[in-house]
């Protein structure tokens, strides 16, 4: 980058308000972590790519771990937001479950770096803070799916003997598996295949 253009770029980045700067740091950090991993990536790498000092990063995030946790929180919030929108757009519980399942699959293609970082976090479960955050987030997914199944049972869409929590566990594990297949770039694991998996999961439930 020519010197004058770089100076102008730095002047623009310095003018960012705190929320905008925080968002910028998280976006860049997501890319840096996705190319490497939590342990290998450094705040210096993030700072260099942003054209700011490490001190500027520490003004918003005290440690690298705080950045990583904030990314996980962001990914979780986006997943739940998309689920809320997909649930609101559907009538019956089975369709809602299918939509959030297929929607998650599509989000992996649209936001690969974010979901790669989320998947990487599993390798960091020896870190109590990261393990706690992952557990909290997956509990959110379990609660959301279990709530939909219980609603389906209540209105007679699903059999009364349906084990809502057990199905929620399967649903959540499919999300982790889907992420793995995407990271491995398994071509056969596409939207039609994801729909077939949802068919097998939902067909025993529908009365």
TORZA-921197 format. One record per residue (C-alpha): residue number from 0; x, y, z. Coordinates in pm, 1 decimal, decimal comma, m for minus. Layout:
% TORZA-921197
+-----+----------+----------+----------+
:   i :       xx :       yy :       zz :
+-----+----------+----------+----------+
: NUM :        X :        Y :        Z :
...
+-----+----------+----------+----------+
END
This chain:
% TORZA-921197
+-----+----------+----------+----------+
:   i :       xx :       yy :       zz :
+-----+----------+----------+----------+
:   0 :      0,0 :      0,0 :      0,0 :
:   1 :    150,7 :    341,4 :    m98,7 :
:   2 :    257,0 :    547,5 :    202,1 :
:   3 :     m4,5 :    822,8 :    150,4 :
:   4 :   m289,6 :    574,3 :    112,0 :
:   5 :   m175,9 :    386,3 :    423,6 :
:   6 :   m169,0 :    711,3 :    623,7 :
:   7 :   m522,1 :    790,9 :    509,8 :
:   8 :   m632,0 :    437,6 :    597,9 :
:   9 :   m485,3 :    469,1 :    944,7 :
:  10 :   m652,5 :    807,9 :    990,2 :
:  11 :   m989,5 :    654,1 :    901,9 :
:  12 :   m941,4 :    357,8 :   1134,6 :
:  13 :   m845,2 :    589,3 :   1421,3 :
:  14 :  m1172,0 :    776,9 :   1384,3 :
:  15 :  m1383,4 :    467,4 :   1444,4 :
:  16 :  m1610,8 :    475,8 :   1747,6 :
:  17 :  m1560,8 :    207,7 :   2011,7 :
:  18 :  m1841,5 :    m27,8 :   1892,2 :
:  19 :  m1721,6 :      0,8 :   1532,7 :
:  20 :  m1359,7 :    m59,3 :   1630,9 :
:  21 :  m1462,7 :   m360,8 :   1838,3 :
:  22 :  m1656,1 :   m501,9 :   1544,0 :
:  23 :  m1358,7 :   m441,7 :   1315,2 :
:  24 :  m1122,2 :   m620,3 :   1553,4 :
:  25 :  m1354,2 :   m920,2 :   1584,0 :
:  26 :  m1395,8 :   m949,5 :   1208,0 :
:  27 :  m1021,5 :   m942,7 :   1149,8 :
:  28 :   m950,8 :  m1174,3 :   1444,6 :
:  29 :  m1201,1 :  m1427,1 :   1309,5 :
:  30 :  m1004,5 :  m1444,4 :    985,6 :
:  31 :   m673,6 :  m1472,4 :   1169,5 :
:  32 :   m797,1 :  m1751,4 :   1400,4 :
:  33 :   m960,9 :  m1934,1 :   1108,2 :
:  34 :   m629,9 :  m1941,9 :    919,3 :
:  35 :   m447,5 :  m2069,5 :   1226,8 :
:  36 :   m592,9 :  m2153,7 :   1568,5 :
:  37 :   m641,4 :  m2001,1 :   1911,9 :
:  38 :   m300,7 :  m2097,8 :   2047,0 :
:  39 :    m91,6 :  m2003,3 :   1743,5 :
:  40 :   m262,2 :  m1678,2 :   1643,4 :
:  41 :   m140,1 :  m1360,0 :   1811,2 :
:  42 :   m283,0 :  m1019,2 :   1884,1 :
:  43 :     17,7 :   m877,5 :   1699,0 :
:  44 :   m100,9 :  m1051,4 :   1379,6 :
:  45 :   m446,2 :   m901,3 :   1424,9 :
:  46 :   m301,5 :   m555,8 :   1488,8 :
:  47 :    m74,3 :   m571,3 :   1182,7 :
:  48 :   m361,6 :   m671,8 :    953,7 :
:  49 :   m575,4 :   m389,0 :   1090,6 :
:  50 :   m294,4 :   m135,7 :   1074,5 :
:  51 :   m327,3 :    m48,9 :   1443,5 :
:  52 :   m121,1 :   m110,0 :   1754,3 :
:  53 :   m165,7 :   m402,0 :   1992,5 :
:  54 :   m239,3 :   m142,3 :   2260,7 :
:  55 :   m541,6 :    m30,4 :   2058,8 :
:  56 :   m669,8 :   m388,1 :   2061,5 :
:  57 :   m615,6 :   m418,2 :   2436,4 :
:  58 :   m827,0 :   m106,2 :   2485,8 :
:  59 :  m1122,5 :   m321,2 :   2379,3 :
:  60 :  m1013,1 :   m674,1 :   2472,5 :
:  61 :   m778,3 :   m730,5 :   2768,2 :
:  62 :   m649,8 :  m1063,5 :   2634,4 :
:  63 :   m646,6 :  m1284,5 :   2325,8 :
:  64 :   m884,8 :  m1515,8 :   2509,1 :
:  65 :  m1134,7 :  m1232,5 :   2545,0 :
:  66 :  m1125,3 :  m1180,4 :   2169,1 :
:  67 :  m1180,9 :  m1551,4 :   2108,3 :
:  68 :  m1469,9 :  m1564,4 :   2354,7 :
:  69 :  m1627,5 :  m1257,5 :   2195,2 :
:  70 :  m1613,4 :  m1429,2 :   1855,4 :
:  71 :  m1784,2 :  m1736,1 :   2001,6 :
:  72 :  m2051,8 :  m1513,3 :   2155,4 :
:  73 :  m2104,6 :  m1338,8 :   1822,1 :
:  74 :  m2138,6 :  m1667,6 :   1633,0 :
:  75 :  m2382,9 :  m1796,6 :   1892,6 :
:  76 :  m2592,2 :  m1479,2 :   1879,6 :
:  77 :  m2607,6 :  m1491,0 :   1499,0 :
:  78 :  m2714,6 :  m1856,1 :   1497,7 :
:  79 :  m2992,9 :  m1789,4 :   1747,9 :
:  80 :  m3104,0 :  m1477,4 :   1560,2 :
:  81 :  m3131,4 :  m1669,4 :   1233,3 :
:  82 :  m3320,8 :  m1944,8 :   1413,7 :
:  83 :  m3568,3 :  m1692,9 :   1553,7 :
:  84 :  m3631,1 :  m1556,3 :   1204,9 :
:  85 :  m3674,4 :  m1903,8 :   1054,2 :
:  86 :  m3903,6 :  m2014,8 :   1337,0 :
:  87 :  m4119,9 :  m1704,4 :   1298,9 :
:  88 :  m4157,6 :  m1771,3 :    924,9 :
:  89 :  m4295,4 :  m2124,8 :    969,6 :
:  90 :  m4623,8 :  m2262,7 :   1105,8 :
:  91 :  m4573,9 :  m2616,7 :   1234,2 :
:  92 :  m4297,8 :  m2748,3 :   1459,1 :
:  93 :  m4161,1 :  m2998,1 :   1204,2 :
:  94 :  m4113,3 :  m2724,7 :    944,4 :
:  95 :  m3950,7 :  m2498,9 :   1202,6 :
:  96 :  m3703,4 :  m2775,6 :   1293,1 :
:  97 :  m3625,0 :  m2842,5 :    929,0 :
:  98 :  m3575,7 :  m2473,7 :    854,7 :
:  99 :  m3331,3 :  m2413,7 :   1138,9 :
: 100 :  m3142,5 :  m2731,7 :   1050,6 :
: 101 :  m3108,2 :  m2649,0 :    681,6 :
: 102 :  m3052,0 :  m2283,5 :    770,1 :
: 103 :  m2754,2 :  m2380,5 :    985,9 :
: 104 :  m2616,4 :  m2585,6 :    698,0 :
: 105 :  m2640,9 :  m2288,5 :    463,0 :
: 106 :  m2482,8 :  m2054,8 :    718,9 :
: 107 :  m2171,4 :  m2274,2 :    717,1 :
: 108 :  m2128,4 :  m2190,4 :    349,6 :
: 109 :  m2198,1 :  m1819,8 :    404,1 :
: 110 :  m1985,8 :  m1773,2 :    718,0 :
: 111 :  m1713,3 :  m2040,5 :    700,9 :
: 112 :  m1454,3 :  m1853,8 :    910,3 :
: 113 :  m1694,0 :  m1795,8 :   1200,1 :
: 114 :  m1803,2 :  m2158,1 :   1214,0 :
: 115 :  m1445,3 :  m2277,4 :   1174,2 :
: 116 :  m1349,0 :  m2080,6 :   1484,2 :
: 117 :  m1649,7 :  m2224,4 :   1667,2 :
: 118 :  m1538,9 :  m2575,4 :   1571,5 :
: 119 :  m1177,3 :  m2501,9 :   1671,2 :
: 120 :  m1298,2 :  m2409,9 :   2017,8 :
: 121 :  m1366,0 :  m2778,1 :   2088,3 :
: 122 :   m990,1 :  m2834,1 :   2087,8 :
: 123 :   m955,6 :  m2570,3 :   2361,5 :
: 124 :  m1192,5 :  m2723,7 :   2618,1 :
: 125 :   m905,7 :  m2756,4 :   2865,3 :
: 126 :   m943,0 :  m2380,4 :   2900,2 :
: 127 :  m1221,9 :  m2339,1 :   3161,0 :
: 128 :  m1351,0 :  m2013,0 :   3013,2 :
: 129 :  m1378,9 :  m2153,0 :   2660,8 :
: 130 :  m1531,9 :  m2479,4 :   2783,1 :
: 131 :  m1788,1 :  m2288,8 :   2990,1 :
: 132 :  m1882,5 :  m2069,0 :   2695,1 :
: 133 :  m1922,9 :  m2365,1 :   2460,0 :
: 134 :  m2137,6 :  m2546,2 :   2713,8 :
: 135 :  m2354,1 :  m2235,7 :   2758,0 :
: 136 :  m2400,6 :  m2192,9 :   2383,7 :
: 137 :  m2485,7 :  m2555,2 :   2315,7 :
: 138 :  m2733,7 :  m2543,2 :   2600,5 :
: 139 :  m2904,2 :  m2258,2 :   2413,6 :
: 140 :  m2931,1 :  m2478,5 :   2104,1 :
: 141 :  m3065,7 :  m2770,2 :   2307,1 :
: 142 :  m3323,1 :  m2549,4 :   2479,8 :
: 143 :  m3442,9 :  m2403,3 :   2149,3 :
: 144 :  m3488,6 :  m2742,4 :   1983,0 :
: 145 :  m3642,9 :  m2903,8 :   2290,6 :
: 146 :  m3889,4 :  m2615,8 :   2317,3 :
: 147 :  m4000,5 :  m2664,8 :   1955,1 :
: 148 :  m4049,8 :  m3038,2 :   2005,8 :
: 149 :  m4250,5 :  m2983,5 :   2323,2 :
: 150 :  m4469,4 :  m2738,1 :   2133,4 :
: 151 :  m4523,4 :  m3003,1 :   1865,3 :
: 152 :  m4620,8 :  m3256,2 :   2131,7 :
: 153 :  m4860,5 :  m3009,1 :   2293,1 :
: 154 :  m5057,6 :  m2947,9 :   1971,4 :
: 155 :  m5059,9 :  m3316,5 :   1873,7 :
: 156 :  m4810,6 :  m3282,7 :   1590,0 :
: 157 :  m4565,5 :  m3519,4 :   1758,5 :
: 158 :  m4651,4 :  m3830,9 :   1964,7 :
: 159 :  m4681,4 :  m3769,6 :   2340,5 :
: 160 :  m4409,3 :  m4027,4 :   2410,5 :
: 161 :  m4153,9 :  m3829,9 :   2206,5 :
: 162 :  m3838,7 :  m3772,2 :   2408,8 :
: 163 :  m3783,8 :  m3404,2 :   2338,8 :
: 164 :  m3444,1 :  m3369,7 :   2502,9 :
: 165 :  m3307,6 :  m3683,1 :   2334,8 :
: 166 :  m3410,7 :  m3551,1 :   1993,2 :
: 167 :  m3253,6 :  m3215,1 :   2082,8 :
: 168 :  m2923,5 :  m3390,2 :   2158,1 :
: 169 :  m2933,3 :  m3562,7 :   1817,7 :
: 170 :  m3017,2 :  m3233,8 :   1647,3 :
: 171 :  m2727,6 :  m3054,4 :   1815,8 :
: 172 :  m2483,4 :  m3332,9 :   1733,1 :
: 173 :  m2589,1 :  m3312,4 :   1367,7 :
: 174 :  m2489,8 :  m2946,3 :   1372,4 :
: 175 :  m2139,8 :  m3035,0 :   1492,6 :
: 176 :  m2117,9 :  m3315,9 :   1235,7 :
: 177 :  m2233,6 :  m3083,0 :    957,2 :
: 178 :  m1964,3 :  m2834,3 :   1051,1 :
: 179 :  m1702,8 :  m3110,0 :   1031,3 :
: 180 :  m1822,8 :  m3225,4 :    687,8 :
: 181 :  m1807,4 :  m2866,5 :    565,5 :
: 182 :  m1452,7 :  m2817,3 :    695,9 :
: 183 :  m1346,7 :  m3141,4 :    527,0 :
: 184 :  m1510,0 :  m3016,4 :    206,4 :
: 185 :  m1711,2 :  m3335,3 :    155,2 :
: 186 :  m1885,5 :  m3262,6 :   m175,2 :
: 187 :  m2161,9 :  m3520,4 :   m128,7 :
: 188 :  m2272,6 :  m3345,8 :    190,5 :
: 189 :  m2492,0 :  m3085,5 :     22,2 :
: 190 :  m2835,7 :  m2931,4 :     78,6 :
: 191 :  m3027,3 :  m3230,3 :    m69,7 :
: 192 :  m2832,7 :  m3464,1 :    158,9 :
: 193 :  m2901,8 :  m3238,3 :    456,9 :
: 194 :  m3271,8 :  m3251,8 :    370,7 :
: 195 :  m3262,0 :  m3631,5 :    355,2 :
: 196 :  m3103,0 :  m3638,9 :    699,7 :
: 197 :  m3380,2 :  m3412,6 :    828,5 :
: 198 :  m3635,4 :  m3648,5 :    672,0 :
: 199 :  m3493,5 :  m3940,6 :    869,4 :
: 200 :  m3489,0 :  m3736,8 :   1188,3 :
: 201 :  m3839,3 :  m3594,6 :   1156,7 :
: 202 :  m4039,9 :  m3870,3 :    986,9 :
: 203 :  m4068,9 :  m4090,4 :   1300,4 :
: 204 :  m4201,3 :  m3789,2 :   1492,1 :
: 205 :  m4478,9 :  m3677,5 :   1255,9 :
: 206 :  m4813,8 :  m3838,8 :   1327,2 :
+-----+----------+----------+----------+
END
